[in-house]
Amino acid sequence: MVLGGLSVFLGVGANITRGQDGETRRAMVPALFIFGDSLIDNGNNNDLPSFAKANYFPYGIDFNGGPTGRFSNGYTMVDTIAELLGLPLIPPYSQASGDQIRYGVNYASAAAGILDDTGRNFVSRIPFNQQIKNFESSLEQIKSNSGAQDVSKDLAKSIFFVGMGSNDYLNNYLMPNYDTKDHYNPQQFADLLVQQYSQQLTNLYNLGARKFVIGGIGLMGCIPSILAQSSNGVCSDEVNQLVQPFNLNTKTMVNNLITTKPGSVFTYIDIGNMFKDLISNARSYGFSVLNEGCCGIGKNSGQITCLPFQTPCPDRSKYIFWDAFHPTEAVNVLFGHKAFNGSSNFAYPFSIQQLAYF
């Protein structure tokens, strides 16, 4: 990556940005840094020797510019959040250089987990530990061009969005070729994950991060891939209960970090509650297809995920799920708005909009 100095990097002040819609807006924060998995990856796996890729049609069918590596028909949740913050869409680490990284970088990688071993079935991916190292690499180059003190001030005002954990279940604990479940019961595994998660977030804090948005795990038992394994086609309570200790531990972790990291502000985005609300009120939100992917093969369109040049459903706005694992753009936009300005049922103790003003 070729990184510019402070003049082309962080700084909110008079920064006027232009979004995908062509409209100009004033940025609420200097930058947005993103860490996570395929729910928010926007192209970091494109050039990796990985089976976890989405840089082919019909992915991106509704995105201005077509397939980018986003695991969606269009926007991801963090795309919506970026625009609501007054920022342009944040570029992937693998492609960002110079002035492109002025408003932040997306380090997320499909199949990535909190644990380094998670997702090995997909061959290459960028685990959370490596994503943090990639951020550190960016930071070293930025500071060498700009001076540590100025960059530190802007970093402290920037938002760090982290959404990890799903793959540690889907592509580790629940995988038959992993022996994880033989060594840990669900609570023990959640304890292991969040112990490491806390240390990883502490590492980001030590690098200068102060404003954190932590996304929980959604209703994993309701995704088409899991539904396709069910005999009755309903959500798996077993899987939903499996991830519950992780979400509870993560909330506790957030409260602990707030009290132990001076100057830090954390907010927890309750994706699980968002999904419960969505499924309970699907029709009022405009959704009519809750139990199958818009693009996929087999039962619930979830046995094989969306293949290259497969014809997707014609009306993506009616579907909750785009493929076997990921929500449609319509859901991502809805959840992005709820995280940005929603109630404490969805964003605790602050919405992202409130966090931006700290």
Phi, psi and chi 1 to 4 in degrees:
 res  aa     phi    psi   chi1   chi2   chi3   chi4
   1 MET       -  138.4  -64.6  174.7   66.6      -
   2 VAL  -105.3  114.2  180.0      -      -      -
   3 LEU  -107.4  141.1  -59.5  171.3      -      -
   4 GLY   -84.7  176.6      -      -      -      -
   5 GLY   -82.3 -172.9      -      -      -      -
   6 LEU   -60.5  -31.5 -170.2   63.1      -      -
   7 SER   -61.9  -23.8   62.7      -      -      -
   8 VAL  -115.7    9.5  -65.0      -      -      -
   9 PHE  -112.5 -123.0 -170.8   62.6      -      -
  10 LEU   -72.3  155.2  -52.9  173.7      -      -
  11 GLY   145.4  118.8      -      -      -      -
  12 VAL   -91.3  -66.6   61.0      -      -      -
  13 GLY    24.1 -108.8      -      -      -      -
  14 ALA   -94.1   15.9      -      -      -      -
  15 ASN   -64.6  118.3  -83.9  -13.8      -      -
  16 ILE  -110.4  125.3  -56.0  -63.5      -      -
  17 THR  -111.9  163.3   70.1      -      -      -
  18 ARG  -123.4  125.8 -173.3  177.2  -60.9  -84.6
  19 GLY   -88.4 -179.0      -      -      -      -
  20 GLN   -58.9  -30.0  -77.8  -79.7  102.8      -
  21 ASP   -79.6   -2.6   54.2    9.6      -      -
  22 GLY    86.1   -7.6      -      -      -      -
  23 GLU   -79.2  146.6  -66.3 -175.1    6.4      -
  24 THR   -93.0  148.2   56.9      -      -      -
  25 ARG  -152.2  159.4   47.3  178.7   68.1   85.3
  26 ARG   -95.0  130.9 -174.2  177.4  -64.8  -83.5
  27 ALA   -71.5  135.5      -      -      -      -
  28 MET   -84.7  -23.6  -63.3  171.4   64.6      -
  29 VAL  -136.3  159.3  -65.6      -      -      -
  30 PRO   -62.5  -41.1  -22.7   33.7      -      -
  31 ALA  -160.7  164.1      -      -      -      -
  32 LEU  -127.4  122.2  173.3   63.0      -      -
  33 PHE  -110.7  133.3  -64.4   94.9      -      -
  34 ILE  -123.7  131.2  -60.6  159.4      -      -
  35 PHE  -131.3  134.7  -55.1   81.2      -      -
  36 GLY   170.8 -151.2      -      -      -      -
  37 ASP  -124.7 -154.0   51.4   32.3      -      -
  38 SER   -66.2  -19.5   58.5      -      -      -
  39 LEU   -63.5  -24.1  -69.3  167.4      -      -
  40 ILE  -134.3    3.7   49.7 -179.5      -      -
  41 ASP   -61.7  139.3 -176.8   -2.0      -      -
  42 ASN  -129.2   27.3   62.0  -15.2      -      -
  43 GLY   136.7    2.9      -      -      -      -
  44 ASN   -69.6  -19.8  -76.8  -48.0      -      -
  45 ASN   -92.7   -3.8  -80.9   23.1      -      -
  46 ASN   -55.2  -39.7  -70.9   -1.2      -      -
  47 ASP  -104.7    9.7  -63.7  -35.6      -      -
  48 LEU   -87.8  151.9  -64.8 -179.8      -      -
  49 PRO   -76.0   74.8   26.9  -32.4      -      -
  50 SER  -132.1  148.5  173.6      -      -      -
  51 PHE   -85.6   -9.8  -66.1  117.9      -      -
  52 ALA   -95.5   82.0      -      -      -      -
  53 LYS  -135.8  154.4  -65.2 -173.1 -177.5 -173.6
  54 ALA  -143.0   33.7      -      -      -      -
  55 ASN   -95.8   43.1   56.6  -20.1      -      -
  56 TYR  -144.3  152.8   56.3   83.4      -      -
  57 PHE   -67.6  142.1 -174.1   84.2      -      -
  58 PRO   -91.2    5.9   35.1  -38.0      -      -
  59 TYR   -56.2  137.9  -73.3   93.9      -      -
  60 GLY    77.6   14.0      -      -      -      -
  61 ILE   -59.7  -30.0 -171.6  172.4      -      -
  62 ASP  -108.0   12.0  -60.6  -49.4      -      -
  63 PHE   -98.2  136.5 -172.6   83.2      -      -
  64 ASN   -67.0  104.5 -177.2   13.4      -      -
  65 GLY   118.5   -7.2      -      -      -      -
  66 GLY    78.3 -155.1      -      -      -      -
  67 PRO   -63.6  132.8  -21.2   33.0      -      -
  68 THR  -126.3  -15.5   57.6      -      -      -
  69 GLY   114.6   -3.4      -      -      -      -
  70 ARG   -73.7  136.3  -72.2  169.5  169.8   82.0
  71 PHE   -89.4   63.6  -73.4   74.7      -      -
  72 SER  -161.0  165.2  170.2      -      -      -
  73 ASN   -76.3  -16.3   55.8  -54.3      -      -
  74 GLY  -157.1 -121.6      -      -      -      -
  75 TYR   -68.3  150.1  -91.4   26.2      -      -
  76 THR   -95.7  172.9   66.2      -      -      -
  77 MET   -60.0  -41.0 -178.4  176.1  170.3      -
  78 VAL   -74.2  -21.4  -68.9      -      -      -
  79 ASP   -62.9  -45.1  -70.6  -30.0      -      -
  80 THR   -63.8  -44.6  -62.1      -      -      -
  81 ILE   -61.7  -42.0  -69.3  168.6      -      -
  82 ALA   -58.0  -47.3      -      -      -      -
  83 GLU   -66.5  -37.7  -70.7 -160.7  -21.6      -
  84 LEU   -65.6  -28.5  -70.5  170.3      -      -
  85 LEU   -78.8   -2.3  -74.0  168.3      -      -
  86 GLY    83.9   14.3      -      -      -      -
  87 LEU  -100.5  158.0  -61.3  169.3      -      -
  88 PRO   -73.2  171.6   27.8  -33.7      -      -
  89 LEU   -62.1  136.2  -61.2 -172.3      -      -
  90 ILE   -82.5  129.6  -52.9  -57.8      -      -
  91 PRO   -77.1  153.7   29.5  -35.9      -      -
  92 PRO   -71.4  148.0   26.4  -33.6      -      -
  93 TYR   -54.8  -38.2  174.0   76.2      -      -
  94 SER   -67.4  -17.7   61.7      -      -      -
  95 GLN  -121.0  -10.6  -59.4  171.0   27.8      -
  96 ALA   -81.0  138.7      -      -      -      -
  97 SER  -157.5  156.8   62.0      -      -      -
  98 GLY    53.8 -131.4      -      -      -      -
  99 ASP   -66.0  -17.9 -169.8   55.1      -      -
 100 GLN   -61.9  -27.4  -68.6  175.3  -46.1      -
 101 ILE   -94.8   14.9   52.7   88.5      -      -
 102 ARG   -57.6  -35.3 -179.4  175.0 -176.8  177.1
 103 TYR  -110.1   17.0  -61.0  104.8      -      -
 104 GLY   121.9  178.5      -      -      -      -
 105 VAL  -141.5  144.3 -179.5      -      -      -
 106 ASN  -102.4  118.3 -174.2  -27.3      -      -
 107 TYR  -102.6    1.0  -61.0   90.4      -      -
 108 ALA   -63.3  149.0      -      -      -      -
 109 SER  -142.4  128.3  169.4      -      -      -
 110 ALA   -58.8  140.4      -      -      -      -
 111 ALA    76.7    2.1      -      -      -      -
 112 ALA   -76.7  151.7      -      -      -      -
 113 GLY  -137.9  176.3      -      -      -      -
 114 ILE   -66.3  -40.4  -66.7  169.2      -      -
 115 LEU   -86.9  137.3  -56.9  177.9      -      -
 116 ASP   -60.9  -31.1  -71.1  -12.5      -      -
 117 ASP   -78.3  -17.0 -167.5   44.3      -      -
 118 THR   -61.5  139.4  -72.4      -      -      -
 119 GLY    81.3   12.6      -      -      -      -
 120 ARG   -66.3  -19.8   67.8  167.0 -175.7 -101.8
 121 ASN   -60.9  -23.9  -71.3   -4.9      -      -
 122 PHE   -92.1    4.8  -68.6   93.2      -      -
 123 VAL    71.1 -112.4 -168.1      -      -      -
 124 SER   -78.6  141.3  -70.6      -      -      -
 125 ARG  -162.6  172.0   69.2  -81.8 -179.6 -145.8
 126 ILE  -118.1   94.8  -50.5  168.6      -      -
 127 PRO   -60.3  164.5  -19.0   31.6      -      -
 128 PHE   -56.8  -40.2 -170.5   24.3      -      -
 129 ASN   -58.0  -41.1  -78.5  -36.8      -      -
 130 GLN   -73.9  -33.8 -175.8   59.0   49.7      -
 131 GLN   -59.9  -40.2  -68.5  179.9   34.2      -
 132 ILE   -65.6  -39.5  -64.7  170.5      -      -
 133 LYS   -64.1  -36.8  -70.5  177.9 -177.1  176.1
 134 ASN   -64.9  -40.1  -71.2  -14.1      -      -
 135 PHE   -63.0  -42.7  168.9   70.0      -      -
 136 GLU   -61.8  -38.8 -172.3  170.7    9.7      -
 137 SER   -63.3  -44.1  175.3      -      -      -
 138 SER   -59.9  -44.8  -58.3      -      -      -
 139 LEU   -63.3  -41.4 -162.7   54.3      -      -
 140 GLU   -60.3  -41.4  -72.8  173.0   -1.3      -
 141 GLN   -71.2  -37.3  -64.0  177.1   63.3      -
 142 ILE   -64.0  -45.9  -65.3  163.8      -      -
 143 LYS   -66.1  -33.7  -73.5 -178.6  176.0  178.5
 144 SER   -66.4  -25.8   68.9      -      -      -
 145 ASN   -93.2  -21.4  -68.2  -26.1      -      -
 146 SER  -123.0  -21.2  -49.1      -      -      -
 147 GLY    97.0  129.8      -      -      -      -
 148 ALA   -63.8  -38.2      -      -      -      -
 149 GLN   -65.1  -46.9 -172.7  172.2   -1.2      -
 150 ASP   -64.4  -42.8  -71.8  -23.1      -      -
 151 VAL   -64.5  -40.4  171.4      -      -      -
 152 SER   -60.2  -39.1  -66.1      -      -      -
 153 LYS   -62.9  -43.9  -72.0  179.6 -178.9  178.2
 154 ASP   -72.5  -35.5  -79.1  -28.5      -      -
 155 LEU   -60.4  -40.5  -82.1 -179.8      -      -
 156 ALA   -64.7  -23.6      -      -      -      -
 157 LYS   -93.2  -13.6  -62.4  175.1 -174.9  176.4
 158 SER   -79.9  161.2  -61.7      -      -      -
 159 ILE  -104.0  135.0  -72.6  179.4      -      -
 160 PHE  -111.1  109.1  -72.7   71.4      -      -
 161 PHE   -96.8  125.4 -173.8  103.8      -      -
 162 VAL  -128.0  122.5 -175.4      -      -      -
 163 GLY  -131.1   92.4      -      -      -      -
 164 MET  -127.3  163.0  -59.6  -64.8  -54.9      -
 165 GLY   120.8  -30.0      -      -      -      -
 166 SER   -59.8  -44.9  -65.9      -      -      -
 167 ASN   -70.7  -24.8  -76.5  -46.1      -      -
 168 ASP   -64.6  -19.3  -66.5  -68.2      -      -
 169 TYR   -97.9  -57.5  -71.8   92.8      -      -
 170 LEU   -62.4  -40.7  -81.2  173.9      -      -
 171 ASN  -118.5   35.2  -67.2  -59.0      -      -
 172 ASN  -155.5  -82.6 -174.3  -34.5      -      -
 173 TYR   -57.2  -39.2 -161.9   85.4      -      -
 174 LEU   -89.5   -2.7  -70.1  169.3      -      -
 175 MET   -84.9  131.0  -84.7  -73.2  162.5      -
 176 PRO   -65.2  -23.8   19.4  -30.5      -      -
 177 ASN   -89.7    6.1   64.3  -40.1      -      -
 178 TYR  -104.5  143.3  -81.6   77.2      -      -
 179 ASP  -101.1   16.6   63.9   -3.9      -      -
 180 THR   -55.5  -46.3  -49.5      -      -      -
 181 LYS   -66.2  -17.8   65.5  178.3   69.9   65.5
 182 ASP   -75.5  -18.8  -61.7  -30.0      -      -
 183 HIS  -107.4  -20.7  -60.5  -76.2      -      -
 184 TYR  -136.2  133.7  -56.9   94.8      -      -
 185 ASN   -80.3  171.6   64.8   34.6      -      -
 186 PRO   -54.6  -42.8  -31.3   37.9      -      -
 187 GLN   -67.2  -41.2 -175.6   61.3   58.3      -
 188 GLN   -63.8  -39.0  -70.5  169.0  -22.9      -
 189 PHE   -67.2  -42.2 -172.5   59.2      -      -
 190 ALA   -61.5  -39.4      -      -      -      -
 191 ASP   -63.0  -43.4  -68.0  -13.8      -      -
 192 LEU   -60.9  -47.3  171.5   72.7      -      -
 193 LEU   -61.0  -49.4  -71.1  177.6      -      -
 194 VAL   -74.0  -27.4  174.0      -      -      -
 195 GLN   -61.5  -45.7 -178.7 -178.9   17.5      -
 196 GLN   -71.1  -39.1 -179.1  152.2  -23.1      -
 197 TYR   -57.1  -45.0 -155.2    9.3      -      -
 198 SER   -61.1  -40.6 -180.0      -      -      -
 199 GLN   -67.6  -38.1 -177.2   56.3   56.7      -
 200 GLN   -65.3  -42.8  -69.0  163.1  -30.4      -
 201 LEU   -67.2  -34.3  -65.2  173.3      -      -
 202 THR   -62.4  -38.1  -62.4      -      -      -
 203 ASN   -60.9  -42.1  -68.7  -16.0      -      -
 204 LEU   -65.2  -40.4  -79.2  176.0      -      -
 205 TYR   -58.7  -44.7  172.9   85.6      -      -
 206 ASN   -66.1  -20.8  -69.4  -22.0      -      -
 207 LEU   -87.6   -4.0  -69.3  168.8      -      -
 208 GLY   120.3   -6.3      -      -      -      -
 209 ALA   -68.6  140.3      -      -      -      -
 210 ARG  -132.4  -31.2  -68.9  -64.2 -179.6  -90.6
 211 LYS  -105.6  112.4  -66.2 -176.9  178.3 -177.1
 212 PHE  -115.5  137.4  -67.5   86.1      -      -
 213 VAL  -117.1  118.5  177.5      -      -      -
 214 ILE  -111.8  118.0  -50.6  -60.6      -      -
 215 GLY   -90.7  131.2      -      -      -      -
 216 GLY   -79.7 -179.7      -      -      -      -
 217 ILE   -90.0  139.7  -62.9  179.8      -      -
 218 GLY   -79.0 -165.6      -      -      -      -
 219 LEU   -79.1   79.9  -67.3 -175.0      -      -
 220 MET   -60.3  -29.1 -169.9  176.2  -68.7      -
 221 GLY   -71.9   -3.6      -      -      -      -
 222 CYS  -110.7    1.5  -62.1      -      -      -
 223 ILE   -75.8  151.5   65.4  174.5      -      -
 224 PRO   -54.6  -34.7  -29.3   36.6      -      -
 225 SER   -60.7  -40.3  173.8      -      -      -
 226 ILE   -77.4  -40.4  -61.3  -63.8      -      -
 227 LEU   -58.5  -36.6  -69.6  174.3      -      -
 228 ALA   -65.5  -20.0      -      -      -      -
 229 GLN   -90.6   -4.1  -58.4  171.1   38.4      -
 230 SER   -91.0  145.0  165.2      -      -      -
 231 SER   -77.6  -26.3   57.9      -      -      -
 232 ASN  -108.9   -0.5   55.0   11.9      -      -
 233 GLY    72.0   19.7      -      -      -      -
 234 VAL  -109.1  165.9  -60.7      -      -      -
 235 CYS   -56.2  144.2  -65.6      -      -      -
 236 SER   -85.6  107.5  168.3      -      -      -
 237 ASP   -62.1  -33.6  -74.7  -23.7      -      -
 238 GLU   -60.2  -46.1 -178.2 -178.8   -0.1      -
 239 VAL   -69.7  -41.9  173.0      -      -      -
 240 ASN   -61.3  -38.6  -76.5  -24.4      -      -
 241 GLN   -70.9  -31.0  -70.2  -60.0  -44.5      -
 242 LEU   -59.8  -41.7  172.5   65.4      -      -
 243 VAL   -87.4   -9.6  -57.1      -      -      -
 244 GLN   -58.8  -43.7 -168.2   61.7   21.4      -
 245 PRO   -59.2  -33.4  -24.9   34.8      -      -
 246 PHE   -63.9  -46.2  174.3   83.0      -      -
 247 ASN   -63.2  -42.0  -76.8  -24.6      -      -
 248 LEU   -64.7  -43.4  -68.0  173.4      -      -
 249 ASN   -62.1  -38.6  -79.5   11.3      -      -
 250 THR   -65.4  -41.4  -58.6      -      -      -
 251 LYS   -60.5  -43.9  -68.6  178.2 -173.2  177.4
 252 THR   -62.6  -41.5  -59.4      -      -      -
 253 MET   -59.4  -44.1  174.4 -166.1   72.0      -
 254 VAL   -59.4  -46.0  164.5      -      -      -
 255 ASN   -62.6  -39.0  -71.6  -29.7      -      -
 256 ASN   -66.9  -41.5  -70.9  -20.1      -      -
 257 LEU   -66.8  -36.3  -71.5  170.8      -      -
 258 ILE   -58.3  -39.5  -70.2  171.5      -      -
 259 THR   -83.9  -19.8   59.3      -      -      -
 260 THR  -107.6   -9.4   59.2      -      -      -
 261 LYS  -114.4   97.3  -55.2  -58.2  173.8 -167.4
 262 PRO   -55.1  133.6  -23.4   33.3      -      -
 263 GLY    82.6   -2.0      -      -      -      -
 264 SER   -88.7  151.4   69.4      -      -      -
 265 VAL  -133.3  126.6 -171.0      -      -      -
 266 PHE  -120.4  144.9  -76.7   77.3      -      -
 267 THR  -133.4  144.2 -166.0      -      -      -
 268 TYR  -108.0  126.0  175.3   78.0      -      -
 269 ILE   -97.9  115.7  -54.6  -57.8      -      -
 270 ASP   -87.1   82.9 -161.4  -34.2      -      -
 271 ILE   -62.9  -34.4  -52.4  -66.7      -      -
 272 GLY   -59.2  -47.6      -      -      -      -
 273 ASN   -65.1  -35.8  -90.9   -5.9      -      -
 274 MET   -60.6  -43.6  -73.5 -175.0 -176.5      -
 275 PHE   -68.2  -39.7  -99.0  108.9      -      -
 276 LYS   -59.5  -46.3  -72.8  176.7 -173.4  175.5
 277 ASP   -62.2  -41.2  172.7   66.0      -      -
 278 LEU   -64.7  -47.4  173.4   57.9      -      -
 279 ILE   -66.8  -38.0  -69.3  172.0      -      -
 280 SER   -69.9  -28.4  -61.9      -      -      -
 281 ASN  -124.3   32.8  -56.4  -72.2      -      -
 282 ALA   -54.9  -46.7      -      -      -      -
 283 ARG   -66.8  -35.6  -65.3 -163.4  179.8  -82.2
 284 SER   -68.0  -24.4   66.1      -      -      -
 285 TYR   -87.2   -7.1  -75.3  118.0      -      -
 286 GLY    97.8   11.5      -      -      -      -
 287 PHE  -103.0  138.2  -62.7   95.7      -      -
 288 SER  -122.3  -13.7   56.8      -      -      -
 289 VAL  -117.1  110.6 -174.9      -      -      -
 290 LEU  -107.0  -18.5  -74.2   64.2      -      -
 291 ASN  -121.7   17.6   61.7  -10.4      -      -
 292 GLU  -151.2  155.8   63.5 -179.9   74.9      -
 293 GLY   -77.7  152.4      -      -      -      -
 294 CYS   -70.9  -29.4  170.5      -      -      -
 295 CYS  -136.8  115.3 -174.8      -      -      -
 296 GLY   171.3  179.9      -      -      -      -
 297 ILE  -130.3  145.2  -66.8  174.5      -      -
 298 GLY    89.7 -166.0      -      -      -      -
 299 LYS   -56.1  131.5 -171.9  178.8  177.1 -176.6
 300 ASN    57.2   17.3  -59.4   94.9      -      -
 301 SER    50.0   38.1  -63.5      -      -      -
 302 GLY  -130.0   -1.7      -      -      -      -
 303 GLN   -77.0  -36.1  -71.2  177.0  -61.9      -
 304 ILE  -129.8  128.3  -60.2  175.4      -      -
 305 THR   -75.7  175.4 -160.9      -      -      -
 306 CYS   -53.7  122.7 -166.7      -      -      -
 307 LEU   -97.0  158.6  -64.9  174.6      -      -
 308 PRO   -54.5  128.6  -27.9   35.7      -      -
 309 PHE    64.0   16.9  -61.8  101.0      -      -
 310 GLN   -67.9  144.6 -175.9  179.0  -13.9      -
 311 THR   -82.1  117.9  -58.6      -      -      -
 312 PRO   -83.1  176.8   32.7  -34.6      -      -
 313 CYS   -62.3  149.3   64.5      -      -      -
 314 PRO   -73.7  -32.0   23.3  -31.7      -      -
 315 ASP  -114.1   84.6 -168.3   -7.5      -      -
 316 ARG   -62.8  -25.0  -87.4   81.1   67.1 -177.2
 317 SER   -68.3  -16.1   66.7      -      -      -
 318 LYS   -91.5  -10.4  -58.6  -63.4 -176.5 -174.7
 319 TYR  -100.1  138.4  -78.7   68.1      -      -
 320 ILE   -77.6  -38.6  -73.4  179.9      -      -
 321 PHE  -110.3  135.4  -66.4  100.8      -      -
 322 TRP   -80.9  -49.1  160.3 -113.0      -      -
 323 ASP  -132.8 -156.3   61.3   13.0      -      -
 324 ALA   -69.3  -17.3      -      -      -      -
 325 PHE  -130.3  -25.2  -58.0   96.9      -      -
 326 HIS  -117.7  148.3  -52.6   96.1      -      -
 327 PRO   -72.3  162.5   -9.5   23.4      -      -
 328 THR   -75.3  166.5   54.7      -      -      -
 329 GLU   -55.5  -39.9  175.2 -176.7   62.7      -
 330 ALA   -57.5  -41.8      -      -      -      -
 331 VAL   -71.2  -42.3  171.4      -      -      -
 332 ASN   -59.1  -41.1  -73.0  -30.6      -      -
 333 VAL   -67.4  -43.3  170.0      -      -      -
 334 LEU   -59.1  -48.3  174.6   66.5      -      -
 335 PHE   -67.2  -35.8  -76.7    7.7      -      -
 336 GLY   -60.6  -41.5      -      -      -      -
 337 HIS   -67.4  -40.3  -82.3  -88.6      -      -
 338 LYS   -65.4  -39.8  -75.3 -176.3  178.9  -64.0
 339 ALA   -66.6  -35.8      -      -      -      -
 340 PHE   -74.2  -44.6 -174.8   77.0      -      -
 341 ASN  -134.3   21.7   53.3   29.0      -      -
 342 GLY   -81.5  176.5      -      -      -      -
 343 SER   -77.6  175.6   69.7      -      -      -
 344 SER   -68.2  -11.6   58.7      -      -      -
 345 ASN   -65.9  -25.1  -70.0  -27.3      -      -
 346 PHE  -116.3  -26.4  -53.5  126.1      -      -
 347 ALA  -138.3  115.4      -      -      -      -
 348 TYR  -130.4  136.0  171.0   84.1      -      -
 349 PRO   -86.0   -2.2   32.2  -34.1      -      -
 350 PHE  -131.6  152.5  -48.4  107.9      -      -
 351 SER   -76.5  164.3   68.3      -      -      -
 352 ILE   -63.9  -35.6  -67.2  176.2      -      -
 353 GLN   -60.1  -43.0 -176.7  176.7   29.2      -
 354 GLN   -66.7  -40.7  -68.2  169.1  -38.2      -
 355 LEU   -59.2  -36.5 -175.0   71.5      -      -
 356 ALA   -61.5  -27.5      -      -      -      -
 357 TYR   -90.0   -4.7  -71.7  116.0      -      -
 358 PHE   -70.2      -  -86.7   88.0      -      -
